[in-house]
Amino acid sequence: MTYAEKRLWERLRAHRLDGWKFRRQHAMGRYIVDFVCLQSRLVIEVDGDTHDDARQRLDAQRSAYFEKMGFRVHRFRNDEVVTEPDFVVAAIREALDGVPPG
Protein backbone atom coordinates (compact mmCIF):
# COMPACT_ATOMS: atom_id res chain seq x y z
CA MET A 1 0.00 0.00 0.00
CA THR A 2 1.08 3.55 -0.62
CA TYR A 3 1.45 6.02 2.23
CA ALA A 4 -1.90 7.59 1.30
CA GLU A 5 -3.62 4.20 1.23
CA LYS A 6 -2.18 3.34 4.65
CA ARG A 7 -3.47 6.64 6.04
CA LEU A 8 -6.97 6.00 4.68
CA TRP A 9 -6.95 2.37 5.83
CA GLU A 10 -6.39 3.57 9.39
CA ARG A 11 -9.70 5.43 9.12
CA LEU A 12 -11.63 2.57 7.44
CA ARG A 13 -10.35 -0.62 9.08
CA ALA A 14 -12.01 -2.54 11.89
CA HIS A 15 -15.45 -0.98 11.32
CA ARG A 16 -14.07 2.42 12.38
CA LEU A 17 -16.21 4.35 9.93
CA ASP A 18 -19.67 4.20 11.50
CA GLY A 19 -19.61 0.40 11.72
CA TRP A 20 -18.99 -0.21 8.00
CA LYS A 21 -16.78 -3.14 7.01
CA PHE A 22 -14.19 -2.30 4.37
CA ARG A 23 -11.76 -4.64 2.69
CA ARG A 24 -8.43 -3.54 1.27
CA GLN A 25 -6.65 -4.81 -1.83
CA HIS A 26 -9.74 -6.86 -2.72
CA ALA A 27 -9.92 -8.83 -5.98
CA MET A 28 -12.96 -8.00 -8.09
CA GLY A 29 -12.98 -9.84 -11.37
CA ARG A 30 -9.79 -9.04 -13.23
CA TYR A 31 -8.94 -6.07 -11.01
CA ILE A 32 -7.83 -5.46 -7.44
CA VAL A 33 -9.48 -2.46 -5.81
CA ASP A 34 -7.84 -0.34 -3.14
CA PHE A 35 -10.85 -0.52 -0.80
CA VAL A 36 -14.38 -1.86 -1.03
CA CYS A 37 -17.42 -1.96 1.20
CA LEU A 38 -19.32 -4.95 -0.17
CA GLN A 39 -22.49 -4.25 1.86
CA SER A 40 -22.93 -0.80 0.35
CA ARG A 41 -21.41 -1.74 -3.04
CA LEU A 42 -18.89 1.09 -2.78
CA VAL A 43 -15.38 0.99 -4.27
CA ILE A 44 -12.78 3.50 -3.10
CA GLU A 45 -9.74 4.06 -5.31
CA VAL A 46 -6.73 6.16 -4.30
CA ASP A 47 -4.95 7.44 -7.39
CA GLY A 48 -1.27 8.27 -7.62
CA ASP A 49 0.21 11.54 -8.74
CA THR A 50 0.94 10.47 -12.30
CA HIS A 51 -2.40 10.20 -14.00
CA ASP A 52 -1.86 11.06 -17.66
CA ASP A 53 -4.48 10.57 -20.38
CA ALA A 54 -3.65 6.88 -20.84
CA ARG A 55 -3.98 6.22 -17.11
CA GLN A 56 -7.25 8.14 -16.99
CA ARG A 57 -8.64 5.97 -19.80
CA LEU A 58 -7.66 2.82 -17.90
CA ASP A 59 -9.26 4.18 -14.73
CA ALA A 60 -12.45 4.94 -16.68
CA GLN A 61 -12.51 1.34 -17.97
CA ARG A 62 -12.02 0.02 -14.42
CA SER A 63 -14.80 2.24 -13.10
CA ALA A 64 -17.15 1.17 -15.90
CA TYR A 65 -16.41 -2.48 -15.10
CA PHE A 66 -17.24 -2.01 -11.41
CA GLU A 67 -20.35 0.03 -12.21
CA LYS A 68 -21.53 -2.73 -14.54
CA MET A 69 -21.23 -5.07 -11.53
CA GLY A 70 -23.49 -2.70 -9.55
CA PHE A 71 -20.82 -0.86 -7.57
CA ARG A 72 -20.34 2.87 -7.13
CA VAL A 73 -16.78 4.12 -7.52
CA HIS A 74 -15.23 7.06 -5.70
CA ARG A 75 -11.71 8.19 -6.54
CA PHE A 76 -9.40 10.34 -4.48
CA ARG A 77 -5.90 11.59 -5.23
CA ASN A 78 -3.01 10.68 -2.93
CA ASP A 79 -2.53 14.32 -1.96
CA GLU A 80 -6.21 14.64 -0.99
CA VAL A 81 -5.98 11.64 1.31
CA VAL A 82 -2.79 12.90 2.94
CA THR A 83 -3.59 16.61 3.27
CA GLU A 84 -7.38 16.52 3.66
CA PRO A 85 -8.24 13.20 5.32
CA ASP A 86 -11.34 14.61 7.03
CA PHE A 87 -12.70 15.77 3.66
CA VAL A 88 -12.08 12.32 2.15
CA VAL A 89 -13.74 10.51 5.05
CA ALA A 90 -16.70 12.92 4.92
CA ALA A 91 -17.09 12.21 1.19
CA ILE A 92 -17.02 8.46 1.85
CA ARG A 93 -19.50 8.88 4.69
CA GLU A 94 -21.79 10.83 2.34
CA ALA A 95 -21.55 8.04 -0.24
CA LEU A 96 -22.59 5.57 2.47
CA ASP A 97 -25.44 7.79 3.70
CA GLY A 98 -28.82 6.17 3.36
CA VAL A 99 -27.44 2.63 3.10
CA PRO A 100 -27.74 0.75 6.41
CA PRO A 101 -24.53 -0.99 7.56
CA GLY A 102 -24.58 -4.75 6.98
C-alpha positions, 0 to 999 in steps of 0.5 A: 500500500502507498502512504496515502492508502495506509493513512486512509486504511487507518480510518476505514479498518475494523469498522471504524467508519460508522460500523462499516466493514471495508476490505483492502486490496480486494480482488474484483474480477480481473482487477484489485481495488484499493478498498471496497465496502461490499455491503454498500457496493462502494469501491474507493480508489486512491490514485497516484500523482501520475495520471496522464491521459492513458492512465485516466482511460484505464481508470475509466474502464475500471470504473465502468467495469465495477459500475456494470457489476453494480458498484459505485466508484469514488476516486481520491488523489493521494494528496487529498488523502494525505492533506485533507483526510477529514474531507475524504472521510466525509465524502465516503460517509456521504456516499454511504449515507442512506445505506444501512450498515450490513 
